[in-house]
Amino acid sequence: MIRAGLKLSAAVFFLLALLVVPSRSKLHAQQQQNSGVVTAVEGQAQLTRPNVQQPATLRQKDNVFIRDVIDTREKSSARMLFGGKATVTVRELSRFEVREETIAGGGTRSTVQVNSGAVLINVARDLMKPGDEVVVRTGNAIAAIRGSMIYAEATKPDQSTFAQLAGEASLECAPGPCPPVTLTRFTATDVNGSNIAPLRQITEEFAALLLRTFELPRTVQGEGNRNSIVNNGFNDVGTITQAALGTTTTGVGFVPLPPPPPPPTKSNLGTKLPPPCRTDCGGGEQSQAIRSRPKK
């Protein structure tokens, strides 16, 4: 009787284990929620995924999940499409991750955490659902945006730079009490510690030059057009850009940026813009990538 009881207990334990394993697998699948897709990669970029020991090379068409971390090497950049409503273009020597949470009212808050380097975030208001929010966060600042294009650069954990290229954003310190400021089109500022510097104007020409530093090829050799989602992604990126810049009939009503100026010729090589500031910027100076020309 004792042996029979032991056998019965073992059988019950085995059946319970079978019931528990699918539940854990289902939970893991929920944690690995698909958030976006990589639409372009230039150079070398790395994808680090939670619960995976070794990072992987980031490639076009890769899925991006919540809590994934993206790193770019020198002379490298990447662009991702998130939820069909926003694009994040990350420049060289940068690191960021995307988080999502459900907020009161049923909306979704997407947080782009910029740990180092520079990103360009493009959000289409017309493509967002009511209650949705997109937040850009650096080590010492938070910018809440809804239907706009914003540049964010984290030079140090307590130093960051923001520039608004379309729409508006509300910027505040994090953490630390400081009065929030509203970034409007063609305005920029630096956040040093828990202090937001006075807003400054940038010119349309400078904004175009800044956008040019985030240009990426539409296809990557060896990866081109094998998956329709990438082609759809390219179309979505164009739609999002038009909506954010206000170049569509249902957009936000802003005048589009002028086309980027042509590359410098031999006669004007000495007047080109200084190289963009990256994570190795020293001191408390404002970012070179956002420094506008002095007024005459």
C-alpha positions as CSV (number, residue, x, y, z in Angstrom):
1,M,0.0,0.0,0.0
2,I,2.9,2.3,0.8
3,R,4.5,1.7,-2.6
4,A,1.2,2.3,-4.3
5,G,0.8,5.5,-2.5
6,L,4.3,6.7,-3.5
7,K,3.6,5.8,-7.1
8,L,0.3,7.8,-7.0
9,S,2.1,10.8,-5.4
10,A,4.8,10.7,-8.1
11,A,2.1,10.6,-10.8
12,V,0.2,13.6,-9.3
13,F,3.5,15.6,-9.0
14,F,4.3,14.9,-12.7
15,L,0.9,16.0,-13.8
16,L,1.2,19.2,-11.7
17,A,4.6,19.9,-13.3
18,L,3.0,19.6,-16.8
19,L,0.4,22.2,-15.8
20,V,3.0,24.6,-14.4
21,V,5.4,24.6,-17.3
22,P,3.0,25.9,-19.9
23,S,2.0,28.7,-17.5
24,R,5.6,29.8,-17.2
25,S,6.1,29.6,-20.9
26,K,3.0,31.8,-21.4
27,L,4.4,34.3,-18.9
28,H,7.7,34.4,-20.7
29,A,5.9,35.1,-24.0
30,Q,4.0,37.9,-22.5
31,Q,7.2,39.4,-21.1
32,Q,8.8,39.2,-24.6
33,Q,6.2,41.6,-26.1
34,N,7.1,42.7,-29.6
35,S,7.4,46.4,-29.6
36,G,9.1,47.3,-32.9
37,V,11.1,46.3,-36.0
38,V,14.5,47.4,-37.3
39,T,14.1,49.1,-40.6
40,A,17.7,50.1,-41.3
41,V,21.2,49.5,-39.9
42,E,24.5,51.1,-41.0
43,G,27.7,49.9,-39.6
44,Q,27.7,47.7,-36.5
45,A,25.0,47.7,-33.8
46,Q,24.4,45.4,-30.9
47,L,21.2,44.0,-29.4
48,T,21.1,43.0,-25.7
49,R,18.0,41.1,-24.6
50,P,17.0,40.3,-21.0
51,N,17.5,36.7,-19.9
52,V,19.9,36.1,-22.9
53,Q,23.6,35.9,-21.9
54,Q,25.3,36.9,-25.1
55,P,24.3,40.1,-27.1
56,A,23.5,39.7,-30.8
57,T,24.3,41.7,-33.8
58,L,21.5,44.0,-34.7
59,R,20.2,43.4,-38.3
60,Q,17.5,44.8,-40.5
61,K,14.1,43.1,-39.9
62,D,15.0,42.1,-36.4
63,N,12.1,42.4,-33.9
64,V,12.7,44.7,-30.9
65,F,11.1,43.7,-27.6
66,I,10.3,45.7,-24.5
67,R,13.4,46.1,-22.4
68,D,15.8,45.3,-25.2
69,V,19.0,47.5,-25.2
70,I,20.4,48.8,-28.5
71,D,24.1,49.9,-28.7
72,T,25.8,51.4,-31.8
73,R,29.5,51.4,-32.6
74,E,31.6,54.1,-34.1
75,K,30.4,55.3,-37.5
76,S,27.2,53.2,-37.1
77,S,23.5,54.0,-36.7
78,A,20.2,52.3,-36.8
79,R,16.5,53.1,-37.1
80,M,13.5,51.3,-35.6
81,L,9.8,51.6,-36.1
82,F,7.7,51.2,-33.0
83,G,3.9,50.5,-33.1
84,G,3.5,52.0,-36.5
85,K,3.4,55.5,-34.8
86,A,7.0,56.4,-34.0
87,T,10.5,56.0,-35.2
88,V,13.7,56.1,-33.2
89,T,17.0,56.7,-35.1
90,V,20.1,56.2,-32.9
91,R,23.4,57.7,-33.9
92,E,26.9,56.3,-33.4
93,L,28.3,55.5,-29.9
94,S,24.8,55.5,-28.4
95,R,22.7,53.3,-26.1
96,F,19.0,53.3,-25.5
97,E,16.1,51.0,-24.6
98,V,12.3,51.2,-24.9
99,R,9.8,50.5,-22.1
100,E,6.0,50.4,-22.2
101,E,3.4,50.6,-19.5
102,T,-0.4,51.0,-19.4
103,I,-1.5,54.2,-17.8
104,A,-4.8,55.4,-16.4
105,G,-7.5,55.5,-19.0
106,G,-6.1,52.6,-21.0
107,G,-3.5,54.5,-22.9
108,T,0.1,53.3,-23.4
109,R,3.2,55.2,-22.2
110,S,6.3,54.4,-24.3
111,T,9.5,55.5,-22.7
112,V,12.7,55.9,-24.7
113,Q,15.6,55.7,-22.2
114,V,18.7,57.3,-23.7
115,N,21.6,56.1,-21.6
116,S,24.3,57.7,-23.8
117,G,24.7,59.3,-27.2
118,A,22.1,60.8,-29.4
119,V,18.7,59.8,-30.8
120,L,16.1,61.4,-33.1
121,I,12.5,60.5,-32.1
122,N,9.7,61.1,-34.6
123,V,6.1,60.7,-33.4
124,A,3.0,61.1,-35.5
125,R,0.1,62.6,-33.6
126,D,-2.4,61.5,-36.1
127,L,-1.3,57.9,-35.7
128,M,-1.6,57.8,-31.9
129,K,-4.5,56.5,-30.0
130,P,-6.3,58.7,-27.4
131,G,-4.4,58.6,-24.1
132,D,-1.1,57.4,-25.6
133,E,2.1,59.1,-24.5
134,V,5.7,59.0,-25.7
135,V,8.4,60.0,-23.2
136,V,12.1,60.6,-23.8
137,R,14.3,60.1,-20.7
138,T,18.0,60.8,-20.1
139,G,19.9,60.5,-16.9
140,N,18.7,63.9,-15.6
141,A,15.7,65.0,-17.8
142,I,12.3,63.8,-19.1
143,A,10.6,65.2,-22.2
144,A,6.9,64.3,-22.8
145,I,6.0,64.5,-26.5
146,R,2.9,63.8,-28.5
147,G,3.1,64.3,-32.2
148,S,6.5,65.9,-32.8
149,M,10.1,65.4,-33.7
150,I,12.7,65.8,-31.0
151,Y,16.5,65.4,-30.7
152,A,17.9,64.1,-27.4
153,E,21.5,63.7,-26.5
154,A,23.0,62.3,-23.2
155,T,26.6,63.6,-22.9
156,K,27.0,62.6,-19.3
157,P,24.6,61.1,-16.6
158,D,23.9,64.6,-15.4
159,Q,24.2,66.5,-18.7
160,S,21.8,66.3,-21.7
161,T,20.7,68.4,-24.6
162,F,17.3,68.6,-26.3
163,A,16.2,70.3,-29.6
164,Q,12.7,70.4,-30.9
165,L,12.4,70.2,-34.7
166,A,8.6,69.9,-34.9
167,G,5.7,70.2,-32.6
168,E,6.1,70.7,-28.8
169,A,7.4,68.9,-25.8
170,S,7.3,69.4,-22.0
171,L,10.7,69.2,-20.5
172,E,11.5,68.7,-16.8
173,C,14.3,67.5,-14.6
174,A,14.5,63.9,-13.4
175,P,15.0,63.6,-10.5
176,G,15.0,67.0,-9.0
177,P,12.5,69.8,-8.5
178,C,12.7,72.3,-11.4
179,P,9.9,74.2,-13.2
180,P,9.0,72.5,-16.5
181,V,9.6,74.3,-19.8
182,T,7.9,73.9,-23.1
183,L,10.1,73.2,-26.1
184,T,8.6,74.6,-29.3
185,R,9.7,74.3,-32.9
186,F,13.4,75.2,-33.5
187,T,14.2,75.7,-29.8
188,A,16.9,73.9,-27.9
189,T,18.3,73.8,-24.3
190,D,20.8,72.0,-22.1
191,V,20.0,70.3,-18.8
192,N,23.0,70.4,-16.4
193,G,22.2,68.5,-13.2
194,S,18.8,69.7,-12.1
195,N,19.0,73.1,-13.9
196,I,17.4,73.7,-17.3
197,A,19.2,76.4,-19.3
198,P,17.3,79.2,-21.0
199,L,15.8,78.2,-24.3
200,R,17.7,79.3,-27.4
201,Q,16.7,79.4,-31.1
202,I,18.2,77.3,-33.9
203,T,17.9,78.2,-37.5
204,E,16.1,76.1,-40.2
205,E,19.4,75.6,-41.9
206,F,21.0,74.2,-38.8
207,A,17.9,71.9,-38.1
208,A,18.3,70.5,-41.7
209,L,22.0,69.9,-41.0
210,L,21.1,68.1,-37.8
211,L,18.6,65.9,-39.5
212,R,21.2,65.0,-42.1
213,T,23.4,63.4,-39.4
214,F,20.6,60.9,-38.9
215,E,20.2,59.9,-42.6
216,L,20.3,56.1,-43.3
217,P,20.2,54.1,-46.5
218,R,16.8,52.6,-47.4
219,T,18.3,49.1,-47.9
220,V,21.2,47.2,-46.6
221,Q,23.2,45.0,-48.9
222,G,22.3,41.3,-48.4
223,E,19.1,42.1,-46.6
224,G,17.1,44.1,-49.1
225,N,13.4,43.5,-49.6
226,R,13.1,39.9,-48.5
227,N,10.4,40.8,-46.0
228,S,7.3,42.9,-46.7
229,I,7.3,44.3,-43.2
230,V,10.5,46.3,-44.0
231,N,8.9,47.7,-47.1
232,N,5.8,48.7,-45.1
233,G,8.1,50.1,-42.5
234,F,9.8,52.4,-44.9
235,N,6.3,53.7,-46.0
236,D,5.3,54.1,-42.3
237,V,8.5,56.0,-41.6
238,G,7.7,58.4,-44.4
239,T,4.1,58.9,-43.2
240,I,5.3,59.5,-39.6
241,T,7.8,62.0,-40.8
242,Q,5.2,63.9,-42.8
243,A,2.7,63.9,-40.0
244,A,5.3,65.1,-37.4
245,L,6.5,67.9,-39.7
246,G,3.0,68.9,-40.8
247,T,3.5,68.3,-44.5
248,T,0.2,66.3,-44.8
249,T,-3.3,67.8,-45.1
250,T,-4.1,66.2,-41.7
251,G,-0.8,67.0,-40.1
252,V,0.0,69.4,-37.2
253,G,0.2,72.4,-39.5
254,F,3.9,73.3,-39.4
255,V,5.9,74.4,-42.4
256,P,8.2,71.6,-43.5
257,L,12.0,71.9,-43.1
258,P,14.0,73.0,-46.1
259,P,16.0,70.3,-47.9
260,P,19.4,69.7,-46.4
261,P,22.1,71.7,-48.1
262,P,24.5,69.9,-50.6
263,P,27.8,68.5,-49.3
264,P,30.6,71.1,-49.0
265,T,32.7,71.7,-52.0
266,K,36.4,72.2,-52.1
267,S,35.9,75.9,-52.0
268,N,33.9,75.9,-48.7
269,L,35.3,73.0,-46.8
270,G,36.6,75.4,-44.2
271,T,33.1,76.5,-43.2
272,K,31.5,73.1,-42.5
273,L,29.7,72.4,-39.2
274,P,31.9,71.1,-36.4
275,P,31.5,67.3,-35.8
276,P,28.6,66.3,-33.6
277,C,29.1,66.0,-29.9
278,R,29.0,62.4,-28.6
279,T,29.4,60.8,-25.3
280,D,33.0,62.0,-24.9
281,C,32.1,65.7,-24.6
282,G,33.8,67.3,-21.6
283,G,32.9,70.1,-19.2
284,G,29.5,71.8,-19.1
285,E,29.5,73.2,-22.6
286,Q,26.4,72.9,-24.7
287,S,26.3,70.1,-27.4
288,Q,28.2,71.0,-30.5
289,A,25.4,69.3,-32.5
290,I,22.9,71.8,-31.3
291,R,25.1,75.0,-31.1
292,S,23.4,77.5,-33.4
293,R,25.3,80.2,-35.3
294,P,25.7,83.6,-33.6
295,K,23.3,86.3,-34.7
296,K,24.9,89.0,-36.9
